């Protein structure tokens, strides 16, 4: 067991140092600012909600409403209302941190929780994008004359945002699979999900089948953009059908994958939100769309290319009998 495994062993004790560390996914995938700011706040919320019996999913739903409130505040061309929106968005993200930390502290994991967790961020930013579009229609002469431009930018940015977040999460889960094993990762397989889906009835299991349908399609999309990763997974299943992947392979993969984790963090919340806040203070929120469409998309392409190259390298090593 690696030191990181030990750090993340389940611990349901009250607020102790080890209890806090146990609420983290992995030090490999944690962002520095999160460790300084959001994770301690999230842990405090998680301890509070555990005491009063609130579930992780309920926290996630609360974060959705806070994010919607932030979007409403960003509609107004008033810096003080925008600051309230920023505080609401920070609050929402602290809840987003707390739901996962509480789930790890209590072992209350669910596929519905994972779906809600992904949905929450999409809802926040959908509300923010609409607010920016409506706001810019009366604060910018250009967008007053070409109203359709900002809406087109918002739709394209929203689609790119969803892809960026999905792929960043997928690469983190793949990394965690080799760091902590299957039980420490939320990595899924579209084939297995599809078989489970086929076994459900729309009549008897409507809501369960509906949520699993969305989740299966989400996973299919992730796999479609990571063909070399899927080839590596297939090779690992063929060579190690019992799932006992040699520790030497796990260590080598972790070492090569670790530098890419900083890119997955950039594509997540903090850099995105800081750019949004700066654009709001400059009273040019459309700049946020430009940042997403250029910088973050370029980073996604780069990250994907590097990860796929790494996976091809490890697949060849397996075929050549290195492990």
LUMTI-958640 format. One line per 2 residues: their letters; for each residue y, x negated, z of N, C-alpha, C. Coordinates in nm, 3 decimals. Layout:
! residues N
A> Y X Z Y X Z Y X Z ~ ...;
END
This chain:
! residues 323
XX> -0.120 -0.086 0.000 0.000 0.000 0.000 0.124 -0.088 0.000 ~ 0.218 -0.058 -0.089 0.339 -0.137 -0.100 0.436 -0.098 0.009;
XX> 0.536 -0.183 0.036 0.637 -0.147 0.134 0.705 -0.016 0.101 ~ 0.726 0.011 -0.029 0.792 0.135 -0.066 0.707 0.255 -0.033;
XX> 0.575 0.241 -0.049 0.486 0.350 -0.010 0.500 0.378 0.138 ~ 0.504 0.273 0.217 0.513 0.290 0.360 0.645 0.357 0.397;
XX> 0.750 0.323 0.323 0.881 0.378 0.352 0.884 0.527 0.329 ~ 0.801 0.576 0.237 0.809 0.715 0.200 0.691 0.797 0.250;
XX> 0.619 0.746 0.349 0.512 0.824 0.409 0.571 0.948 0.473 ~ 0.502 1.063 0.459 0.553 1.188 0.516 0.573 1.173 0.666;
XX> 0.685 1.225 0.713 0.720 1.214 0.853 0.801 1.335 0.891 ~ 0.748 1.420 0.975 0.816 1.543 1.012 0.889 1.531 1.145;
XX> 0.912 1.412 1.192 0.981 1.394 1.318 1.129 1.428 1.305 ~ 1.197 1.448 1.415 1.340 1.476 1.410 1.417 1.359 1.351;
XX> 1.549 1.368 1.356 1.635 1.272 1.287 1.619 1.132 1.343 ~ 1.528 1.058 1.287 1.510 0.917 1.321 1.525 0.837 1.194;
XX> 1.535 0.703 1.206 1.547 0.621 1.087 1.433 0.641 0.992 ~ 1.311 0.640 1.046 1.194 0.656 0.961 1.191 0.797 0.901;
XX> 1.236 0.896 0.978 1.241 1.032 0.927 1.334 1.042 0.807 ~ 1.447 0.974 0.813 1.539 0.974 0.701 1.476 0.906 0.580;
XX> 1.416 0.791 0.601 1.354 0.719 0.489 1.242 0.801 0.426 ~ 1.171 0.876 0.508 1.062 0.958 0.456 1.113 1.072 0.370;
XX> 1.241 1.106 0.382 1.296 1.215 0.303 1.340 1.170 0.165 ~ 1.335 1.039 0.139 1.374 0.986 0.009 1.255 0.981 -0.085;
XX> 1.283 0.991 -0.214 1.175 0.982 -0.313 1.118 0.841 -0.315 ~ 1.205 0.745 -0.340 1.165 0.605 -0.349 1.291 0.523 -0.360;
XX> 1.294 0.408 -0.294 1.410 0.321 -0.306 1.427 0.271 -0.449 ~ 1.320 0.269 -0.526 1.329 0.227 -0.666 1.420 0.319 -0.747;
XX> 1.418 0.447 -0.715 1.487 0.545 -0.798 1.614 0.600 -0.734 ~ 1.648 0.552 -0.615 1.768 0.601 -0.549 1.892 0.525 -0.599;
XX> 2.000 0.597 -0.618 2.126 0.538 -0.658 2.204 0.494 -0.534 ~ 2.278 0.385 -0.546 2.349 0.329 -0.432 2.444 0.431 -0.369;
XX> 2.523 0.500 -0.451 2.618 0.596 -0.396 2.546 0.712 -0.327 ~ 2.433 0.752 -0.380 2.355 0.857 -0.315 2.310 0.812 -0.176;
XX> 2.263 0.687 -0.167 2.217 0.635 -0.039 2.331 0.626 0.063 ~ 2.451 0.597 0.014 2.567 0.585 0.102 2.621 0.722 0.141;
XX> 2.621 0.815 0.047 2.692 0.941 0.069 2.601 1.063 0.070 ~ 2.540 1.097 -0.044 2.470 1.225 -0.055 2.342 1.233 0.027;
XX> 2.262 1.126 0.031 2.135 1.134 0.103 2.154 1.152 0.255 ~ 2.245 1.079 0.320 2.266 1.106 0.464 2.314 1.248 0.491;
XX> 2.406 1.297 0.406 2.453 1.434 0.422 2.339 1.532 0.396 ~ 2.264 1.506 0.290 2.151 1.593 0.258 2.047 1.595 0.368;
XX> 2.025 1.480 0.431 1.927 1.474 0.540 1.975 1.556 0.660 ~ 2.105 1.548 0.688 2.160 1.627 0.800 2.144 1.777 0.772;
XX> 2.173 1.817 0.647 2.152 1.957 0.610 2.004 1.994 0.621 ~ 1.916 1.905 0.573 1.772 1.934 0.575 1.722 1.953 0.718;
XX> 1.766 1.868 0.809 1.725 1.883 0.950 1.776 2.015 1.008 ~ 1.901 2.050 0.974 1.958 2.175 1.023 1.880 2.295 0.969;
XX> 1.855 2.295 0.838 1.786 2.409 0.777 1.641 2.419 0.823 ~ 1.579 2.304 0.852 1.443 2.308 0.904 1.440 2.375 1.041;
XX> 1.539 2.348 1.123 1.544 2.408 1.257 1.560 2.559 1.253 ~ 1.635 2.610 1.154 1.660 2.754 1.150 1.566 2.825 1.051;
XX> 1.471 2.749 0.994 1.367 2.810 0.913 1.405 2.847 0.771 ~ 1.504 2.778 0.714 1.545 2.804 0.576 1.457 2.722 0.482;
XX> 1.412 2.783 0.374 1.322 2.716 0.280 1.400 2.630 0.181 ~ 1.335 2.529 0.121 1.403 2.449 0.018 1.455 2.532 -0.098;
XX> 1.379 2.633 -0.142 1.424 2.716 -0.254 1.551 2.793 -0.221 ~ 1.562 2.837 -0.095 1.683 2.910 -0.054 1.805 2.818 -0.060;
XX> 1.787 2.691 -0.024 1.897 2.594 -0.032 1.937 2.573 -0.177 ~ 1.838 2.564 -0.266 1.867 2.547 -0.409 1.948 2.663 -0.462;
XX> 1.909 2.785 -0.426 1.982 2.904 -0.471 2.125 2.903 -0.418 ~ 2.143 2.861 -0.293 2.278 2.851 -0.237 2.361 2.750 -0.316;
XX> 2.298 2.641 -0.358 2.371 2.540 -0.435 2.418 2.595 -0.570 ~ 2.341 2.687 -0.626 2.380 2.749 -0.754 2.511 2.825 -0.737;
XX> 2.523 2.901 -0.630 2.646 2.978 -0.607 2.765 2.886 -0.579 ~ 2.741 2.776 -0.507 2.849 2.681 -0.483 2.896 2.618 -0.615;
XX> 2.800 2.584 -0.702 2.835 2.527 -0.832 2.912 2.626 -0.919 ~ 2.874 2.754 -0.912 2.948 2.856 -0.985 3.091 2.867 -0.934;
XX> 3.106 2.857 -0.802 3.240 2.859 -0.744 3.325 2.742 -0.792 ~ 3.262 2.626 -0.806 3.334 2.509 -0.857 3.382 2.534 -0.999;
XX> 3.296 2.594 -1.081 3.336 2.625 -1.217 3.457 2.716 -1.223 ~ 3.460 2.816 -1.138 3.575 2.908 -1.133 3.703 2.832 -1.099;
XX> 3.695 2.741 -1.005 3.814 2.665 -0.964 3.863 2.571 -1.074 ~ 3.773 2.525 -1.160 3.813 2.434 -1.267 3.881 2.509 -1.382;
XX> 3.875 2.640 -1.380 3.944 2.720 -1.483 4.095 2.709 -1.470 ~ 4.144 2.695 -1.347 4.288 2.700 -1.323 4.352 2.564 -1.348;
XX> 4.469 2.568 -1.409 4.545 2.446 -1.434 4.633 2.414 -1.314 ~ 4.564 2.401 -1.199 4.632 2.375 -1.071 4.551 2.269 -0.998;
XX> 4.612 2.155 -0.972 4.537 2.041 -0.919 4.475 2.073 -0.784 ~ 4.541 2.155 -0.701 4.487 2.186 -0.569 4.364 2.277 -0.580;
XX> 4.368 2.370 -0.671 4.250 2.454 -0.694 4.137 2.369 -0.754 ~ 4.174 2.273 -0.838 4.073 2.183 -0.894 4.008 2.098 -0.785;
XX> 4.089 2.056 -0.686 4.034 1.978 -0.574 3.936 2.063 -0.494 ~ 3.970 2.191 -0.475 3.874 2.281 -0.409 3.745 2.288 -0.490;
XX> 3.758 2.294 -0.623 3.640 2.295 -0.709 3.557 2.169 -0.694 ~ 3.624 2.055 -0.684 3.554 1.927 -0.664 3.476 1.930 -0.532;
XX> 3.541 1.979 -0.427 3.475 1.986 -0.296 3.355 2.081 -0.301 ~ 3.368 2.191 -0.373 3.255 2.284 -0.387 3.140 2.219 -0.463;
XX> 3.173 2.141 -0.567 3.068 2.076 -0.645 2.999 1.967 -0.562 ~ 3.076 1.894 -0.482 3.017 1.794 -0.392 2.926 1.864 -0.291;
XX> 2.970 1.976 -0.238 2.889 2.054 -0.144 2.761 2.101 -0.211 ~ 2.773 2.150 -0.335 2.655 2.195 -0.408 2.556 2.080 -0.426;
XX> 2.606 1.962 -0.458 2.515 1.850 -0.480 2.452 1.801 -0.350 ~ 2.525 1.816 -0.238 2.464 1.780 -0.109 2.349 1.875 -0.078;
XX> 2.362 2.002 -0.116 2.251 2.097 -0.101 2.138 2.062 -0.196 ~ 2.173 2.017 -0.317 2.071 1.978 -0.413 1.990 1.860 -0.361;
XX> 2.056 1.772 -0.287 1.986 1.662 -0.222 1.901 1.713 -0.107 ~ 1.957 1.805 -0.029 1.890 1.856 0.090 1.761 1.930 0.058;
XX> 1.759 2.007 -0.053 1.638 2.085 -0.082 1.518 1.995 -0.106 ~ 1.539 1.886 -0.182 1.429 1.793 -0.205 1.389 1.717 -0.080;
XX> 1.488 1.678 -0.001 1.458 1.606 0.122 1.381 1.695 0.220 ~ 1.421 1.822 0.229 1.350 1.914 0.316 1.207 1.936 0.267;
XX> 1.190 1.947 0.136 1.055 1.966 0.080 0.965 1.847 0.114 ~ 1.021 1.725 0.106 0.941 1.607 0.139 0.914 1.598 0.288;
XX> 1.009 1.640 0.371 0.990 1.635 0.516 0.885 1.735 0.563 ~ 0.876 1.848 0.497 0.788 1.957 0.542 0.665 1.974 0.454;
XX> 0.661 1.905 0.339 0.548 1.922 0.248 0.551 2.056 0.175 ~ 0.667 2.122 0.169 0.678 2.253 0.105 0.720 2.237 -0.041;
XX> 0.628 2.182 -0.120 0.653 2.165 -0.262 0.606 2.288 -0.338 ~ 0.672 2.319 -0.449 0.625 2.425 -0.537 0.678 2.401 -0.677;
XX> 0.604 2.449 -0.776 0.652 2.436 -0.913 0.779 2.519 -0.933 ~ 0.786 2.636 -0.865 0.906 2.717 -0.874 1.026 2.640 -0.820;
XX> 1.005 2.565 -0.712 1.113 2.485 -0.657 1.162 2.380 -0.755 ~ 1.070 2.318 -0.826 1.107 2.217 -0.925 1.185 2.281 -1.040;
XX> 1.144 2.401 -1.082 1.215 2.471 -1.188 1.356 2.509 -1.142 ~ 1.365 2.564 -1.020 1.496 2.601 -0.967 1.587 2.480 -0.952;
XX> 1.530 2.368 -0.912 1.608 2.247 -0.893 1.670 2.202 -1.025 ~ 1.590 2.207 -1.132 1.643 2.171 -1.262 1.744 2.273 -1.313;
XX> 1.717 2.400 -1.285 1.805 2.507 -1.330 1.941 2.502 -1.262 ~ 1.943 2.462 -1.136 2.069 2.465 -1.061 2.177 2.381 -1.128;
XX> 2.144 2.258 -1.163 2.242 2.172 -1.228 2.289 2.228 -1.361 ~ 2.197 2.289 -1.437 2.236 2.349 -1.565 2.334 2.463 -1.544;
XX> 2.312 2.543 -1.440 2.402 2.656 -1.412 2.540 2.605 -1.370 ~ 2.543 2.502 -1.284 2.673 2.446 -1.243 2.756 2.408 -1.365;
XX> 2.693 2.328 -1.451 2.770 2.272 -1.561 2.796 2.374 -1.671 ~ 2.710 2.474 -1.685 2.740 2.582 -1.779 2.868 2.653 -1.736;
XX> 2.880 2.680 -1.605 3.002 2.745 -1.554 3.123 2.655 -1.575 ~ 3.104 2.526 -1.553 3.215 2.431 -1.569 3.258 2.422 -1.715;
XX> 3.160 2.420 -1.807 3.193 2.412 -1.950 3.273 2.533 -1.995 ~ 3.232 2.652 -1.951 3.304 2.775 -1.987 3.446 2.769 -1.931;
XX> 3.459 2.724 -1.807 3.592 2.714 -1.744 3.682 2.619 -1.822 ~ 3.626 2.505 -1.864 3.704 2.408 -1.940 3.750 2.469 -2.073;
XX> 3.660 2.540 -2.139 3.695 2.601 -2.268 3.808 2.702 -2.252 ~ 3.798 2.787 -2.153 3.900 2.888 -2.131 4.031 2.824 -2.086;
XX> 4.020 2.722 -2.003 4.138 2.652 -1.954 4.210 2.583 -2.068 ~ 4.138 2.514 -2.152 4.201 2.438 -2.260 4.266 2.528 -2.364;
XX> 4.222 2.650 -2.372 4.282 2.741 -2.470 4.428 2.770 -2.442 ~ 4.473 2.745 -2.318 4.615 2.769 -2.293 4.686 2.647 -2.237;
XX> 4.621 2.533 -2.228 4.687 2.412 -2.178 4.700 2.304 -2.286 ~ 4.640 2.323 -2.402 4.646 2.223 -2.507 4.689 2.290 -2.638;
XX> 4.792 2.238 -2.699 4.840 2.296 -2.824 4.735 2.288 -2.933 ~ 4.663 2.175 -2.937 4.560 2.161 -3.041 4.452 2.268 -3.025;
XX> 4.402 2.286 -2.903 4.294 2.383 -2.882 4.344 2.527 -2.890 ~ 4.474 2.547 -2.872 4.530 2.680 -2.895 4.523 2.714 -3.044;
XX> 4.547 2.614 -3.126 4.544 2.636 -3.271 4.404 2.630 -3.329 ~ 4.312 2.564 -3.259 4.173 2.549 -3.308 4.078 2.581 -3.192;
XX> 4.078 2.707 -3.150 4.001 2.746 -3.033 3.852 2.721 -3.049 ~ 3.804 2.731 -3.172 3.661 2.716 -3.195 3.612 2.574 -3.166;
XX> 3.700 2.474 -3.176 3.658 2.334 -3.160 3.605 2.309 -3.021 ~ 3.678 2.355 -2.919 3.636 2.328 -2.781 3.505 2.398 -2.749;
XX> 3.485 2.518 -2.806 3.360 2.590 -2.781 3.242 2.522 -2.847 ~ 3.263 2.471 -2.967 3.156 2.397 -3.035 3.122 2.270 -2.956;
XX> 3.225 2.200 -2.910 3.203 2.081 -2.828 3.123 2.116 -2.703 ~ 3.158 2.229 -2.641 3.091 2.269 -2.517 2.944 2.299 -2.540;
XX> 2.914 2.372 -2.647 2.774 2.408 -2.675 2.691 2.283 -2.704 ~ 2.743 2.195 -2.789 2.670 2.073 -2.824 2.654 1.984 -2.701;
XX> 2.761 1.973 -2.622 2.755 1.892 -2.501 2.652 1.948 -2.404 ~ 2.650 2.081 -2.390 2.553 2.143 -2.300 2.410 2.113 -2.339;
XX> 2.382 2.119 -2.469 2.247 2.089 -2.517 2.213 1.942 -2.491 ~ 2.310 1.854 -2.515 2.287 1.711 -2.490 2.269 1.684 -2.341;
XX> 2.348 1.751 -2.259 2.338 1.735 -2.114 2.197 1.772 -2.067 ~ 2.147 1.886 -2.116 2.013 1.930 -2.074 1.908 1.826 -2.114;
XX> 1.920 1.771 -2.232 1.823 1.670 -2.277 1.836 1.542 -2.196 ~ 1.958 1.499 -2.170 1.979 1.377 -2.091 1.918 1.390 -1.953;
XX> 1.943 1.503 -1.887 1.892 1.523 -1.752 1.740 1.532 -1.751 ~ 1.684 1.602 -1.850 1.538 1.618 -1.857 1.469 1.483 -1.877;
XX> 1.522 1.400 -1.967 1.458 1.273 -1.995 1.476 1.174 -1.880 ~ 1.592 1.177 -1.816 1.613 1.089 -1.700 1.513 1.122 -1.590;
XX> 1.494 1.251 -1.566 1.398 1.294 -1.464 1.256 1.254 -1.502 ~ 1.222 1.267 -1.629 1.087 1.235 -1.675 1.055 1.087 -1.656;
XX> 1.150 1.000 -1.689 1.128 0.857 -1.673 1.116 0.820 -1.524 ~ 1.193 0.888 -1.439 1.180 0.862 -1.296 1.043 0.904 -1.244;
XX> 0.996 1.020 -1.288 0.865 1.067 -1.242 0.753 0.975 -1.291 ~ 0.764 0.923 -1.410 0.664 0.830 -1.463 0.664 0.702 -1.382;
XX> 0.782 0.654 -1.348 0.793 0.534 -1.264 0.730 0.560 -1.127 ~ 0.761 0.674 -1.067 0.707 0.707 -0.935 0.556 0.721 -0.937;
XX> 0.501 0.761 -1.049 0.355 0.776 -1.060 0.286 0.643 -1.034 ~ 0.344 0.534 -1.082 0.283 0.402 -1.062 0.323 0.341 -0.928;
XX> 0.434 0.386 -0.871 0.478 0.334 -0.742 0.403 0.402 -0.627 ~ 0.392 0.535 -0.635 0.341 0.613 -0.522 0.214 0.692 -0.553;
XX> 0.168 0.686 -0.676 0.049 0.760 -0.711 0.080 0.904 -0.749 ~ -0.023 0.978 -0.785 -0.007 1.115 -0.831 0.059 1.203 -0.726;
XX> 0.023 1.181 -0.599 0.076 1.266 -0.493 0.224 1.239 -0.467 ~ 0.276 1.127 -0.510 0.416 1.095 -0.487 0.505 1.116 -0.608;
XX> 0.447 1.177 -0.712 0.522 1.201 -0.835 0.504 1.345 -0.878 ~ 0.602 1.396 -0.952 0.593 1.531 -1.006 0.563 1.527 -1.155;
XX> 0.501 1.418 -1.199 0.467 1.402 -1.340 0.364 1.507 -1.380 ~ 0.390 1.575 -1.492 0.302 1.681 -1.540 0.245 1.645 -1.676;
XX> 0.144 1.721 -1.716 0.080 1.704 -1.846 0.083 1.839 -1.917 ~ 0.141 1.843 -2.038 0.158 1.969 -2.109 0.025 2.037 -2.138;
XX> -0.078 1.957 -2.167 -0.209 2.015 -2.195 -0.265 2.089 -2.074 ~ -0.254 2.028 -1.956 -0.303 2.092 -1.834 -0.223 2.217 -1.802;
XX> -0.092 2.210 -1.821 -0.008 2.325 -1.796 -0.042 2.440 -1.890 ~ -0.069 2.406 -2.016 -0.102 2.509 -2.114 -0.233 2.578 -2.079;
XX> -0.330 2.502 -2.029 -0.458 2.562 -1.989 -0.437 2.656 -1.870 ~ -0.354 2.616 -1.776 -0.324 2.705 -1.663 -0.253 2.831 -1.711;
XX> -0.162 2.812 -1.806 -0.087 2.925 -1.860 -0.179 3.023 -1.930 ~ -0.276 2.970 -2.007 -0.370 3.056 -2.079 -0.459 3.137 -1.984;
XX> -0.476 3.086 -1.862 -0.560 3.155 -1.765 -0.489 3.264 -1.688 ~ -0.358 3.279 -1.711 -0.281 3.382 -1.644 -0.263 3.504 -1.733;
XX> -0.248 3.618 -1.672 -0.229 3.744 -1.743 -0.086 3.791 -1.727 ~ -0.024 3.835 -1.839 0.110 3.889 -1.830 0.114 4.013 -1.742;
XX> 0.005 4.087 -1.742 0.001 4.210 -1.664 -0.013 4.183 -1.515 ~ -0.103 4.093 -1.478 -0.131 4.067 -1.336 -0.042 3.960 -1.276;
XX> 0.000 3.862 -1.360 0.072 3.745 -1.308 0.204 3.726 -1.382 ~ 0.279 3.834 -1.401 0.396 3.829 -1.489 0.494 3.718 -1.450;
XX> 0.542 3.718 -1.324 0.645 3.621 -1.285 0.592 3.479 -1.283 ~ 0.470 3.464 -1.238 0.409 3.331 -1.237 0.393 3.278 -1.379;
XX> 0.349 3.366 -1.470 0.331 3.322 -1.608 0.464 3.295 -1.676 ~ 0.566 3.374 -1.641 0.698 3.353 -1.700 0.754 3.217 -1.661;
XX> 0.751 3.186 -1.531 0.805 3.057 -1.486 0.723 2.940 -1.541 ~ 0.590 2.959 -1.547 0.507 2.851 -1.600 0.530 2.833 -1.750;
XX> 0.563 2.940 -1.821 0.593 2.930 -1.964 0.715 2.842 -1.987 ~ 0.820 2.868 -1.908 0.941 2.786 -1.919 0.911 2.640 -1.886;
XX> 0.834 2.620 -1.781 0.805 2.483 -1.737 0.717 2.410 -1.837 ~ 0.623 2.481 -1.896 0.537 2.420 -1.998 0.620 2.378 -2.119;
XX> 0.707 2.465 -2.166 0.793 2.431 -2.280 0.884 2.313 -2.248 ~ 0.931 2.307 -2.125 1.015 2.196 -2.079 0.937 2.065 -2.087;
XX> 0.812 2.068 -2.041 0.728 1.948 -2.044 0.690 1.909 -2.186 ~ 0.662 2.008 -2.271 0.631 1.980 -2.411 0.747 1.907 -2.477;
XX> 0.869 1.951 -2.449 0.987 1.886 -2.505 1.000 1.742 -2.457 ~ 0.972 1.717 -2.330 0.978 1.581 -2.278 0.875 1.492 -2.347;
XX> 0.755 1.543 -2.363 0.649 1.464 -2.425 0.677 1.436 -2.572 ~ 0.743 1.531 -2.641 0.772 1.514 -2.783 0.865 1.396 -2.810;
XX> 0.947 1.361 -2.712 1.042 1.251 -2.729 0.991 1.120 -2.670 ~ 0.866 1.118 -2.624 0.811 0.997 -2.562 0.669 0.971 -2.614;
XX> 0.656 0.955 -2.742 0.523 0.942 -2.804 0.450 0.816 -2.756 ~ 0.522 0.707 -2.739 0.457 0.584 -2.692 0.413 0.598 -2.547;
XX> 0.491 0.670 -2.466 0.449 0.696 -2.330 0.321 0.779 -2.328 ~ 0.313 0.879 -2.415 0.194 0.964 -2.419 0.072 0.884 -2.466;
XX> 0.094 0.790 -2.557 -0.017 0.703 -2.601 -0.065 0.617 -2.485 ~ 0.027 0.568 -2.403 -0.010 0.489 -2.287 -0.085 0.574 -2.186;
XX> -0.040 0.696 -2.162 -0.109 0.785 -2.069 -0.251 0.814 -2.117 ~ -0.265 0.835 -2.248 -0.398 0.862 -2.305 -0.489 0.742 -2.288;
XX> -0.436 0.623 -2.310 -0.516 0.501 -2.295 -0.558 0.482 -2.150 ~ -0.469 0.511 -2.057 -0.502 0.499 -1.915 -0.611 0.600 -1.876;
XX> -0.603 0.722 -1.928 -0.705 0.822 -1.896 -0.841 0.782 -1.952 ~ -0.839 0.720 -2.069 -0.966 0.679 -2.130 -1.029 0.562 -2.055;
XX> -0.949 0.467 -2.013 -1.004 0.347 -1.948 -1.029 0.367 -1.800 ~ -0.951 0.455 -1.738 -0.967 0.480 -1.594 -0.975 0.630 -1.569;
XX> -1.086 0.692 -1.611 -1.098 0.839 -1.598 -1.096 0.887 -1.454 ~ -1.128 0.798 -1.359 -1.123 0.838 -1.219 -0.982 0.828 -1.161;
XX> -0.886 0.784 -1.242 -0.748 0.773 -1.197 -0.717 0.649 -1.117 ~ -0.816 0.561 -1.098 -0.796 0.439 -1.018 -0.743 0.327 -1.106;
XX> -0.614 0.333 -1.133 -0.549 0.232 -1.215 -0.534 0.104 -1.134 ~ -0.570 -0.012 -1.190 -0.562 -0.137 -1.113 -0.423 -0.161 -1.056;
XX> -0.418 -0.215 -0.936 -0.289 -0.241 -0.872 -0.208 -0.342 -0.953 ~ -0.275 -0.433 -1.021 -0.203 -0.531 -1.102 -0.125 -0.462 -1.213;
XX> -0.185 -0.359 -1.273 -0.114 -0.284 -1.377 0.004 -0.208 -1.315 ~ -0.020 -0.145 -1.202 0.088 -0.071 -1.136 0.206 -0.163 -1.103;
XX> 0.175 -0.281 -1.052 0.281 -0.375 -1.015 0.358 -0.422 -1.137 ~ 0.284 -0.452 -1.245 0.350 -0.499 -1.368 0.437 -0.390 -1.428;
XX> 0.384 -0.266 -1.430 0.463 -0.157 -1.487 0.588 -0.132 -1.403 ~ 0.572 -0.134 -1.274 0.687 -0.112 -1.185 0.794 -0.217 -1.210;
XX> 0.754 -0.341 -1.224 0.850 -0.448 -1.245 0.928 -0.429 -1.375 ~ 0.859 -0.390 -1.482 0.924 -0.373 -1.612 1.007 -0.244 -1.618;
XX> 0.962 -0.141 -1.548 1.031 -0.012 -1.552 1.153 -0.007 -1.461 ~ 1.152 -0.086 -1.355 1.259 -0.080 -1.255 1.399 -0.098 -1.313;
XX> 1.423 -0.193 -1.404 1.559 -0.208 -1.458 1.610 -0.084 -1.532 ~ 1.519 0.001 -1.578 1.561 0.121 -1.650 1.604 0.233 -1.557;
XX> 1.571 0.223 -1.430 1.604 0.330 -1.337 1.755 0.346 -1.320 ~ 1.830 0.237 -1.336 1.975 0.250 -1.323 2.032 0.336 -1.434;
XX> 1.967 0.336 -1.552 2.015 0.421 -1.661 1.983 0.568 -1.634 ~ 1.868 0.594 -1.574 1.836 0.733 -1.541 1.937 0.787 -1.439;
XX> 1.983 0.701 -1.349 2.083 0.745 -1.251 2.219 0.771 -1.315 ~ 2.255 0.689 -1.413 2.382 0.710 -1.483 2.380 0.845 -1.554;
XX> 2.263 0.883 -1.605 2.251 1.010 -1.678 2.237 1.129 -1.585 ~ 2.238 1.106 -1.455 2.224 1.215 -1.359 2.361 1.265 -1.315;
XX> 2.385 1.282 -1.188 2.504 1.356 -1.143 2.628 1.272 -1.122 ~ 2.618 1.159 -1.056 2.737 1.092 -1.005 2.836 1.046 -1.112;
XX> 2.789 0.968 -1.208 2.879 0.920 -1.313 2.937 1.037 -1.391 ~ 2.853 1.136 -1.416 2.896 1.256 -1.488 3.009 1.328 -1.412;
XX> 2.989 1.345 -1.281 3.089 1.418 -1.202 3.217 1.337 -1.186 ~ 3.205 1.205 -1.168 3.326 1.123 -1.155 3.411 1.131 -1.283;
XX> 3.344 1.130 -1.398 3.416 1.141 -1.524 3.485 1.276 -1.535 ~ 3.416 1.381 -1.493 3.475 1.514 -1.493 3.598 1.518 -1.403;
XX> 3.588 1.462 -1.283 3.700 1.464 -1.189 3.820 1.389 -1.248 ~ 3.793 1.274 -1.310 3.902 1.195 -1.369 3.970 1.273 -1.482;
XX> 3.890 1.340 -1.564 3.946 1.419 -1.674 4.032 1.533 -1.622 ~ 3.989 1.594 -1.510 4.068 1.703 -1.452 4.201 1.651 -1.396;
XX> 4.198 1.536 -1.329 4.322 1.480 -1.274 4.418 1.439 -1.385 ~ 4.363 1.398 -1.501 4.446 1.363 -1.616 4.493 1.487 -1.691;
XX> 4.443 1.604 -1.648 4.471 1.731 -1.712 4.428 1.731 -1.859 ~ 4.320 1.660 -1.885 4.257 1.658 -2.018 4.106 1.673 -2.002;
XX> 4.060 1.786 -1.949 3.916 1.800 -1.921 3.827 1.790 -2.043 ~ 3.882 1.811 -2.163 3.800 1.795 -2.284 3.750 1.652 -2.299;
XX> 3.815 1.556 -2.232 3.768 1.418 -2.238 3.626 1.405 -2.182 ~ 3.594 1.494 -2.089 3.459 1.491 -2.033 3.354 1.517 -2.141;
XX> 3.382 1.615 -2.229 3.290 1.643 -2.339 3.274 1.520 -2.428 ~ 3.387 1.454 -2.457 3.382 1.336 -2.543 3.297 1.227 -2.480;
XX> 3.307 1.210 -2.349 3.227 1.109 -2.278 3.078 1.141 -2.289 ~ 3.042 1.266 -2.268 2.901 1.305 -2.278 2.848 1.282 -2.419;
XX> 2.925 1.322 -2.518 2.878 1.317 -2.656 2.867 1.175 -2.709 ~ 2.943 1.084 -2.655 2.941 0.946 -2.706 2.865 0.853 -2.612;
XX> 2.922 0.827 -2.495 2.867 0.726 -2.404 2.729 0.766 -2.353 ~ 2.715 0.888 -2.300 2.588 0.926 -2.240 2.478 0.946 -2.343;
XX> 2.513 0.997 -2.461 2.411 1.009 -2.565 2.365 0.873 -2.614 ~ 2.460 0.780 -2.628 2.422 0.644 -2.669 2.330 0.581 -2.566;
XX> 2.360 0.604 -2.438 2.276 0.549 -2.331 2.137 0.610 -2.334 ~ 2.127 0.739 -2.363 1.997 0.805 -2.372 1.913 0.744 -2.483;
XX> 1.973 0.722 -2.598 1.902 0.663 -2.711 1.853 0.523 -2.676 ~ 1.940 0.445 -2.614 1.904 0.309 -2.574 1.790 0.309 -2.472;
XX> 1.801 0.396 -2.371 1.698 0.403 -2.268 1.564 0.445 -2.328 ~ 1.566 0.542 -2.416 1.443 0.587 -2.480 1.379 0.477 -2.561;
XX> 1.459 0.403 -2.638 1.406 0.295 -2.721 1.342 0.186 -2.634 ~ 1.409 0.147 -2.526 1.354 0.044 -2.438 1.226 0.090 -2.369;
XX> 1.223 0.215 -2.324 1.106 0.265 -2.253 0.988 0.276 -2.348 ~ 1.010 0.324 -2.469 0.903 0.336 -2.566 0.846 0.198 -2.604;
XX> 0.934 0.100 -2.619 0.889 -0.037 -2.649 0.803 -0.090 -2.535 ~ 0.846 -0.066 -2.412 0.771 -0.112 -2.295 0.633 -0.047 -2.291;
XX> 0.625 0.082 -2.320 0.497 0.153 -2.318 0.403 0.101 -2.426 ~ 0.456 0.071 -2.544 0.372 0.013 -2.650 0.316 -0.121 -2.606;
XX> 0.397 -0.200 -2.537 0.353 -0.330 -2.488 0.236 -0.315 -2.390 ~ 0.247 -0.223 -2.297 0.140 -0.204 -2.199 0.015 -0.142 -2.263;
XX> 0.032 -0.057 -2.361 -0.083 0.000 -2.431 -0.161 -0.109 -2.502 ~ -0.090 -0.201 -2.567 -0.156 -0.313 -2.635 -0.228 -0.403 -2.535;
XX> -0.168 -0.426 -2.419 -0.232 -0.507 -2.316 -0.362 -0.443 -2.268 ~ -0.361 -0.311 -2.253 -0.483 -0.242 -2.212 -0.591 -0.254 -2.319;
XX> -0.553 -0.236 -2.444 -0.651 -0.245 -2.553 -0.708 -0.386 -2.566 ~ -0.627 -0.485 -2.531 -0.671 -0.624 -2.541 -0.745 -0.672 -2.417;
XX> -0.767 -0.581 -2.322 -0.849 -0.614 -2.205 -0.777 -0.691 -2.097 ~ -0.645 -0.686 -2.093 -0.573 -0.761 -1.991 -0.599 -0.704 -1.852;
X> -0.621 -0.572 -1.841 -0.639 -0.509 -1.710 -0.780 -0.450 -1.698;
END
